[in-house]
């Protein structure tokens, strides 16, 4: 059993690995977070016995981007393999794309003013023990959603912010740029970046160069605690191929290709290999 000190050391290494490219300033704002955030979030995930909501889906060019859904699917599959009860929460068109293969819950588009009502109804119905948001747009101080280009995309967004605000269970958010749910935790730091920042907070904020990779960071700790290389089950290329066939686009290039934020799927594979080394769960270690 890895000691608490050893786990914290692993978490710090994971946190450094996942922002080393500093693509959108996450390494710059990292000092605003208390070290050990991946470990703390993973412990919440490990402890959750009931329903776990995984929200994702960022609208781009009339469809959904690859960053977010890849990590959500990887985490969903991992949790299901461990006997947990994940549910993917999203709006259309992502919901219609995924609903035949995953347990999904639909939230409506362009319904900011009614979001508190439908969110509370959903929370009462689903009774989650944990909520995770992966690359979901977060409301700004203008009560609207903005993309990386500073464009108001509210009409195409489904509001998930109130799930986080009204939840009676722990909430985790993963983001990579500053306009996602959870970034309100470090609003002052994010406000220094060239972005319209989100004000929505969560209990534990996780940052990464690509939000999908944040999900892998959580799975790394589940691998340690289950003495099983769960990271080996993640196939970024295959997930991207699946999403591409459903109409996804890269959020940066806006092209239907096997990339995430302009990076080849092999970059995600490399991150998984590095996580295996940090946590000692590679094939030669088990």
C-alpha positions as CSV (number, residue, x, y, z in Angstrom):
1,X,0.0,0.0,0.0
2,X,1.4,3.4,-1.0
3,X,1.8,5.7,1.9
4,X,-0.1,9.0,2.1
5,X,3.2,10.8,1.5
6,X,3.9,8.6,-1.5
7,X,0.4,9.3,-2.9
8,X,0.8,13.0,-2.5
9,X,4.2,12.8,-4.3
10,X,2.5,10.9,-7.2
11,X,-0.2,13.5,-7.3
12,X,2.3,16.4,-7.6
13,X,4.1,14.5,-10.4
14,X,0.8,14.0,-12.2
15,X,-0.2,17.6,-11.7
16,X,3.1,18.8,-13.2
17,X,2.9,16.3,-16.1
18,X,-0.6,17.4,-17.1
19,X,0.3,21.1,-17.5
20,X,3.8,20.8,-18.8
21,X,2.9,22.1,-22.3
22,X,1.2,25.1,-20.8
23,X,-0.9,25.3,-24.0
24,X,-3.5,27.8,-22.6
25,X,-1.9,29.0,-19.4
26,X,-2.7,26.2,-17.0
27,X,0.8,25.9,-15.7
28,X,0.8,29.6,-15.2
29,X,-2.3,29.5,-12.9
30,X,-1.4,26.2,-11.2
31,X,0.1,28.0,-8.1
32,X,-3.4,29.2,-7.3
33,X,-4.4,25.6,-6.5
34,X,-3.4,23.6,-3.4
35,X,-1.1,20.7,-4.4
36,X,-2.6,17.2,-4.3
37,X,-5.8,18.1,-6.1
38,X,-5.8,15.0,-8.3
39,X,-5.3,12.8,-5.3
40,X,-8.1,14.5,-3.4
41,X,-10.5,14.2,-6.3
42,X,-9.6,10.6,-7.0
43,X,-10.3,9.7,-3.3
44,X,-13.9,11.2,-3.8
45,X,-14.2,9.0,-6.9
46,X,-13.0,5.9,-5.1
47,X,-15.4,6.5,-2.2
48,X,-18.5,7.0,-4.3
49,X,-20.8,4.0,-4.2
50,X,-23.9,5.3,-5.9
51,X,-24.7,7.3,-9.1
52,X,-21.7,9.3,-10.5
53,X,-22.6,12.1,-13.0
54,X,-20.1,12.8,-15.7
55,X,-21.0,16.0,-17.5
56,X,-19.3,16.9,-20.8
57,X,-19.8,18.5,-24.2
58,X,-18.6,21.8,-25.5
59,X,-20.4,23.1,-28.6
60,X,-18.2,23.9,-31.6
61,X,-19.2,24.6,-35.2
62,X,-22.7,23.2,-34.9
63,X,-21.5,20.0,-33.2
64,X,-19.4,18.9,-30.3
65,X,-15.6,19.0,-29.8
66,X,-13.4,15.9,-29.1
67,X,-12.0,17.3,-25.9
68,X,-14.2,16.3,-23.0
69,X,-16.2,13.4,-24.5
70,X,-13.0,11.3,-24.9
71,X,-12.1,11.6,-21.2
72,X,-15.8,11.2,-20.2
73,X,-16.0,7.9,-22.1
74,X,-12.7,6.6,-20.8
75,X,-13.8,7.4,-17.2
76,X,-17.3,6.0,-17.8
77,X,-15.9,2.7,-19.0
78,X,-13.4,2.6,-16.1
79,X,-16.0,3.2,-13.5
80,X,-18.4,0.7,-15.0
81,X,-15.7,-1.9,-15.0
82,X,-15.3,-1.3,-11.3
83,X,-19.0,-1.9,-10.6
84,X,-19.8,1.8,-10.2
85,X,-22.8,3.6,-11.7
86,X,-21.8,6.4,-14.1
87,X,-24.2,8.6,-16.1
88,X,-23.1,10.9,-18.8
89,X,-24.9,14.3,-18.7
90,X,-25.0,16.4,-21.8
91,X,-27.0,18.4,-24.3
92,X,-27.6,17.7,-27.9
93,X,-26.1,16.9,-30.3
94,X,-23.8,15.0,-28.1
95,X,-26.6,13.3,-26.2
96,X,-28.2,11.9,-29.3
97,X,-24.8,10.7,-30.4
98,X,-24.0,8.8,-27.2
99,X,-27.4,7.7,-25.9
100,X,-27.4,4.3,-27.7
101,X,-24.1,3.2,-26.2
102,X,-24.0,4.8,-22.8
103,X,-26.4,5.6,-19.9
104,X,-27.0,9.3,-20.6
105,X,-29.1,12.1,-19.2
106,X,-30.3,15.0,-21.5
107,X,-30.2,18.7,-20.4
108,X,-31.7,21.3,-22.7
109,X,-30.0,23.9,-24.8
110,X,-30.3,27.7,-24.3
111,X,-32.2,27.3,-21.0
112,X,-30.0,29.4,-18.6
113,X,-33.0,31.1,-17.0
114,X,-34.7,27.7,-16.3
115,X,-31.5,25.9,-15.3
116,X,-32.0,26.0,-11.6
117,X,-35.4,24.3,-11.9
118,X,-34.4,21.5,-14.2
119,X,-31.1,21.0,-12.4
120,X,-32.8,20.5,-9.1
121,X,-35.3,18.1,-10.7
122,X,-32.5,16.1,-12.2
123,X,-30.6,16.0,-8.9
124,X,-33.7,14.8,-7.1
125,X,-34.2,12.1,-9.7
126,X,-30.6,10.9,-10.1
127,X,-29.5,11.3,-6.4
128,X,-25.8,11.4,-7.4
129,X,-23.0,10.7,-4.8
130,X,-20.5,12.6,-6.9
131,X,-20.6,15.0,-9.9
132,X,-17.7,15.4,-12.3
133,X,-17.6,18.1,-15.1
134,X,-15.1,17.5,-17.9
135,X,-14.7,20.4,-20.3
136,X,-18.1,21.9,-19.9
137,X,-18.7,25.6,-20.6
138,X,-19.0,27.6,-17.4
139,X,-21.1,30.8,-17.0
140,X,-19.2,34.0,-17.0
141,X,-20.0,37.1,-14.9
142,X,-22.2,38.2,-17.8
143,X,-24.4,35.2,-17.2
144,X,-23.4,33.8,-20.7
145,X,-21.0,31.3,-22.2
146,X,-18.0,32.2,-24.3
147,X,-15.6,30.1,-26.4
148,X,-11.9,30.5,-26.7
149,X,-12.4,33.2,-29.4
150,X,-14.5,35.3,-27.1
151,X,-17.7,34.5,-29.0
152,X,-21.0,34.2,-27.1
153,X,-22.1,30.6,-27.6
154,X,-25.0,30.6,-25.1
155,X,-27.7,29.6,-27.6
156,X,-25.9,26.4,-28.2
157,X,-25.0,25.5,-24.6
158,X,-26.8,23.4,-22.1
159,X,-26.4,24.8,-18.6
160,X,-24.8,22.4,-16.2
161,X,-23.6,25.0,-13.7
162,X,-26.6,24.7,-11.4
163,X,-25.9,21.0,-10.9
164,X,-22.7,22.1,-9.3
165,X,-24.2,24.9,-7.3
166,X,-27.2,22.9,-6.0
167,X,-25.6,19.6,-5.4
168,X,-25.5,18.1,-1.9
169,X,-22.6,15.8,-2.9
170,X,-19.0,16.5,-3.8
171,X,-18.3,18.2,-7.1
172,X,-15.2,17.9,-9.3
173,X,-14.4,19.9,-12.5
174,X,-11.8,19.5,-15.1
175,X,-10.8,22.3,-17.5
176,X,-7.9,23.5,-19.6
177,X,-8.5,27.1,-20.5
178,X,-10.5,29.2,-18.0
179,X,-13.9,29.3,-19.5
180,X,-15.0,26.0,-18.1
181,X,-17.1,25.0,-15.1
182,X,-14.9,25.0,-12.0
183,X,-12.6,27.8,-13.0
184,X,-14.4,30.2,-10.6
185,X,-12.3,28.5,-7.9
186,X,-9.3,30.5,-9.2
187,X,-11.1,33.3,-10.9
188,X,-8.5,36.0,-10.1
189,X,-5.7,33.9,-11.7
190,X,-7.7,32.9,-14.7
191,X,-8.8,36.6,-15.3
192,X,-5.2,37.3,-16.2
193,X,-5.5,35.1,-19.3
194,X,-6.9,36.0,-22.7
195,X,-10.3,34.4,-22.0
196,X,-13.7,35.3,-20.7
197,X,-13.5,33.4,-17.5
198,X,-16.1,31.2,-15.9
199,X,-17.3,32.1,-12.4
200,X,-18.8,28.7,-11.6
201,X,-17.1,27.0,-8.7
202,X,-16.7,23.3,-7.6
203,X,-15.3,21.5,-4.6
204,X,-12.2,20.3,-6.4
205,X,-10.8,21.8,-9.6
206,X,-8.5,19.8,-11.8
207,X,-6.5,21.5,-14.6
208,X,-4.7,20.0,-17.6
209,X,-3.3,21.0,-21.0
210,X,-6.2,18.9,-22.5
211,X,-9.2,18.2,-20.4
212,X,-9.4,14.6,-21.5
213,X,-6.1,14.0,-19.9
214,X,-7.5,15.1,-16.5
215,X,-9.7,12.0,-16.6
216,X,-6.7,9.9,-17.1
217,X,-5.1,11.4,-14.0
218,X,-8.1,10.2,-12.0
219,X,-7.9,6.7,-13.5
220,X,-4.2,6.5,-12.6
221,X,-5.1,6.6,-8.9
222,X,-7.9,4.1,-9.3
223,X,-5.3,1.9,-10.9
224,X,-3.0,2.2,-7.9
225,X,-5.7,1.5,-5.4
226,X,-7.2,-1.5,-7.3
227,X,-3.7,-2.9,-8.1
228,X,-4.8,-3.0,-11.7
229,X,-3.6,-1.1,-14.8
230,X,-6.9,0.5,-15.7
231,X,-5.0,3.0,-17.9
232,X,-4.2,0.2,-20.3
233,X,-7.9,0.0,-21.2
234,X,-7.9,3.5,-22.5
235,X,-7.6,3.7,-26.3
236,X,-7.7,7.4,-27.3
237,X,-7.5,6.6,-31.0
238,X,-10.4,4.2,-30.9
239,X,-12.6,6.7,-28.9
240,X,-11.7,9.5,-31.3
241,X,-12.6,7.3,-34.3
242,X,-15.9,6.5,-32.6
243,X,-16.7,10.2,-32.0
244,X,-15.5,11.2,-35.4
245,X,-18.0,8.8,-37.0
246,X,-20.7,10.6,-34.9
247,X,-19.7,14.0,-36.2
248,X,-17.2,15.4,-33.7
249,X,-14.6,18.2,-34.5
250,X,-11.4,19.3,-33.0
251,X,-12.2,22.3,-30.8
252,X,-9.2,24.2,-32.1
253,X,-9.1,23.3,-35.8
254,X,-12.8,22.7,-36.1
255,X,-12.1,19.8,-38.4
256,X,-13.4,16.2,-38.2
257,X,-10.2,14.5,-37.4
258,X,-8.5,12.2,-34.8
259,X,-7.1,15.1,-32.7
260,X,-7.9,16.9,-29.5
261,X,-7.1,20.6,-29.2
262,X,-4.9,20.4,-32.3
263,X,-2.9,17.5,-30.9
264,X,-2.6,14.1,-32.5
265,X,-4.1,11.2,-30.5
266,X,-0.6,9.9,-29.9
267,X,-0.1,12.8,-27.4
268,X,-2.8,11.3,-25.3
269,X,-1.2,7.9,-25.6
270,X,2.1,9.4,-24.4
271,X,0.4,10.9,-21.4
272,X,-1.1,7.5,-20.4
273,X,2.4,5.9,-20.6
274,X,3.8,8.7,-18.4
275,X,1.0,8.2,-15.9
276,X,1.7,4.4,-15.8
277,X,5.3,5.2,-14.9
278,X,4.5,7.7,-12.2
279,X,2.0,5.3,-10.5
280,X,4.0,2.1,-11.2
281,X,1.1,0.4,-12.9
282,X,2.8,-0.5,-16.2
283,X,2.8,-4.1,-17.3
284,X,6.2,-4.7,-15.8
285,X,5.1,-3.3,-12.4
286,X,2.0,-5.5,-11.8
